Amino acid sequence: MITSKLTQKAQTTIPQPIRHALHLQPGDEVVYSIEGGSSHFEPRHRSSR
């Protein structure tokens, strides 16, 4: 399991193994959802990828 902490401004860094696996780059957007008491996020799909 990979973890990260929230800052005082409720920000977090997405760990490098996650960024790499999802092919995330600076400036990419992610979409958050809450399902069944768990939170999920995924990259926002772009037609240019």
trRosetta pair geometry for C-beta under 8 A, 3 or more apart (Angstrom, degrees):
i j d omega theta_ij theta_ji phi_ij phi_ji
2 15 4.9 -130 169 52 128 158
2 17 6.0 -151 -90 61 155 123
2 18 6.3 -165 93 -42 152 106
3 15 7.9 80 69 -43 22 138
4 12 4.7 110 119 -174 124 114
4 13 5.7 -149 -151 63 141 67
4 14 7.2 -108 -20 -108 162 23
4 15 5.7 -158 -58 -46 114 94
5 12 6.6 -177 89 -119 29 98
6 10 5.4 -15 -169 -135 122 42
6 11 6.8 127 -155 58 67 28
6 12 5.3 -58 -95 -64 55 99
7 10 6.9 -66 66 7 69 13
7 11 4.6 -8 33 56 116 84
7 12 7.0 -174 -6 -74 80 47
14 18 5.2 -111 172 88 94 124
14 19 5.3 118 110 -61 111 92
14 24 6.5 -4 97 80 151 160
14 30 7.9 135 -69 -36 147 156
15 18 4.9 87 66 10 80 105
15 19 7.1 -151 98 -6 38 89
16 19 5.5 -54 -140 38 35 112
16 20 6.0 35 161 -21 68 107
17 20 5.7 -54 -145 38 29 113
17 21 6.2 29 157 -19 64 109
18 21 5.8 -55 -143 38 29 109
18 22 6.2 5 164 2 65 113
18 24 7.6 7 122 16 76 132
19 22 6.4 -73 -144 51 23 94
19 24 4.3 -95 -145 60 73 108
20 23 7.5 21 -176 -75 29 39
22 42 7.4 -162 -138 -149 131 58
22 43 5.5 160 169 -33 113 114
23 43 7.4 -31 71 -46 81 161
23 49 8.0 112 115 -156 136 131
24 28 4.9 -140 -152 59 75 149
24 30 7.4 -9 -116 -66 131 109
24 43 6.2 -161 -88 -88 88 114
25 28 5.2 107 55 -29 64 113
28 43 6.0 -37 167 -138 126 104
28 44 7.4 176 175 39 78 87
29 43 7.4 103 83 -162 53 61
29 44 4.1 -5 91 16 102 132
30 41 4.7 37 160 173 124 115
30 42 6.5 163 -156 82 85 22
30 43 5.8 -60 -105 -101 71 39
30 44 6.4 -155 -108 -21 16 81
31 41 6.5 165 79 -152 42 68
31 42 5.8 -20 55 61 92 75
31 43 7.6 35 10 127 85 13
31 44 5.2 109 -36 -80 99 80
32 39 6.4 -13 -167 -172 100 105
32 40 7.2 151 -155 82 52 48
32 41 4.8 -26 -96 -95 66 94
33 39 7.2 160 85 -155 41 59
33 40 5.2 -16 62 61 88 96
33 41 7.5 160 17 -86 66 45
34 37 7.6 19 179 -103 94 8
34 38 7.2 168 -155 85 60 34
34 39 5.3 -33 -100 -99 73 70
34 40 7.7 168 -91 18 25 75
35 38 6.0 -26 71 64 71 84
35 40 6.1 -1 18 1 111 121
45 49 7.5 -113 -163 27 61 130
46 49 4.9 101 74 -20 95 101
